[in-house]
Amino acid sequence: MTRSRAQDPNLCGVTAAIAVIDGKWKSILLWLLESGPRRPGELRRQLPGLTEKVLTQTLREMEADGLVHREVYDVLPLRTEYSLTGFGRELSEALAPLSDWGHRRLEKLAASQPVS
């Protein structure tokens, strides 16, 4: 779904919500930022395989969607931190039941796997 289509007021609410967290890294970034502000380098170290370019692009999209706040400190060297906004925390809380369901599903799948 295109980002502009995700802002269509006639769109299903679930579809609009999923558009905001669509992508490989957004849900995990939300999860990591729940515990407090993080610097981009910290986030990259915790997510092997995430390039600096993709991290920057993803955080900018999340900032444009009102989920994260970017704070730049005027010190040398420049220091940047990202944190969840109130809207981002609200989304994170809304996703908690979905996360619980996902864990139950994984447990069910593991229980149905044949033991070798």
C-alpha positions as CSV (number, residue, x, y, z in Angstrom):
1,M,0.0,0.0,0.0
2,T,1.3,3.4,-0.8
3,R,1.8,5.9,2.0
4,S,-0.5,8.4,0.4
5,R,-3.3,5.8,0.1
6,A,-2.8,5.0,3.8
7,Q,-4.0,8.5,4.6
8,D,-7.3,8.0,2.8
9,P,-10.1,8.8,5.3
10,N,-12.4,6.2,3.7
11,L,-9.9,3.4,4.3
12,C,-10.6,0.6,6.9
13,G,-9.0,1.6,10.2
14,V,-7.1,-1.7,10.5
15,T,-5.6,-1.2,7.1
16,A,-4.6,2.4,8.0
17,A,-2.9,1.1,11.2
18,I,-1.1,-1.6,9.4
19,A,0.2,0.9,6.8
20,V,1.9,2.8,9.6
21,I,3.8,-0.3,10.9
22,D,4.2,-1.9,7.5
23,G,7.8,-2.9,6.7
24,K,10.5,-5.2,8.1
25,W,11.8,-3.0,10.9
26,K,9.0,-0.7,12.2
27,S,7.4,-3.0,14.7
28,I,10.8,-4.0,16.2
29,L,11.9,-0.4,16.4
30,L,8.6,0.4,18.2
31,W,9.4,-2.4,20.6
32,L,13.0,-1.3,21.2
33,L,11.9,2.3,21.8
34,E,9.3,1.3,24.4
35,S,12.1,1.1,27.0
36,G,13.2,4.6,26.4
37,P,15.1,6.9,24.1
38,R,17.8,5.4,21.9
39,R,20.6,6.6,19.7
40,P,20.7,5.4,16.1
41,G,24.0,3.5,16.7
42,E,22.4,1.6,19.6
43,L,19.4,0.6,17.4
44,R,21.7,-0.6,14.6
45,R,23.8,-2.7,17.0
46,Q,20.7,-4.4,18.3
47,L,19.4,-5.2,14.8
48,P,22.0,-7.0,12.8
49,G,21.2,-6.7,9.1
50,L,19.7,-3.2,9.4
51,T,21.8,-0.7,7.4
52,E,22.3,2.9,8.4
53,K,20.4,4.0,5.3
54,V,17.4,1.9,6.0
55,L,17.4,2.8,9.7
56,T,17.4,6.5,8.8
57,Q,14.7,6.1,6.2
58,T,12.5,4.0,8.6
59,L,12.9,6.4,11.5
60,R,12.1,9.4,9.2
61,E,8.9,7.6,8.1
62,M,8.0,6.9,11.7
63,E,8.6,10.5,12.6
64,A,6.5,11.7,9.7
65,D,3.7,9.4,11.0
66,G,4.0,10.9,14.5
67,L,5.3,7.8,16.2
68,V,8.7,8.9,17.1
69,H,10.4,12.1,18.2
70,R,13.9,13.0,17.0
71,E,15.9,15.1,19.4
72,V,19.2,16.5,18.2
73,Y,21.6,17.8,21.0
74,D,23.8,20.7,20.1
75,V,27.0,19.2,21.3
76,L,30.2,18.1,19.5
77,P,30.0,15.5,18.1
78,L,26.2,15.9,17.4
79,R,24.1,13.5,19.4
80,T,20.7,12.4,18.2
81,E,18.1,10.3,20.1
82,Y,14.8,8.9,19.1
83,S,11.9,8.2,21.5
84,L,8.3,7.3,21.2
85,T,5.7,10.0,21.1
86,G,2.4,9.6,23.0
87,F,0.9,8.5,19.7
88,G,3.7,5.9,19.3
89,R,3.1,4.6,22.8
90,E,-0.6,4.4,22.1
91,L,0.1,2.3,19.0
92,S,2.5,0.1,21.0
93,E,-0.1,-0.5,23.6
94,A,-2.7,-1.3,20.9
95,L,-0.2,-3.9,19.4
96,A,0.3,-5.7,22.7
97,P,-2.7,-8.1,22.3
98,L,-1.5,-8.9,18.8
99,S,1.9,-9.6,20.1
100,D,0.4,-11.9,22.8
101,W,-1.5,-13.7,20.0
102,G,1.6,-14.1,18.0
103,H,3.5,-15.7,20.9
104,R,0.6,-18.1,21.5
105,R,0.7,-19.0,17.8
106,L,4.4,-19.7,17.9
107,E,3.9,-21.9,21.0
108,K,1.2,-23.8,19.2
109,L,3.4,-24.3,16.1
110,A,6.3,-25.5,18.2
111,A,4.0,-28.0,20.1
112,S,2.8,-29.4,16.8
113,Q,6.3,-30.0,15.4
114,P,7.4,-33.6,15.5
115,V,10.2,-34.3,17.9
116,S,13.3,-35.7,16.1
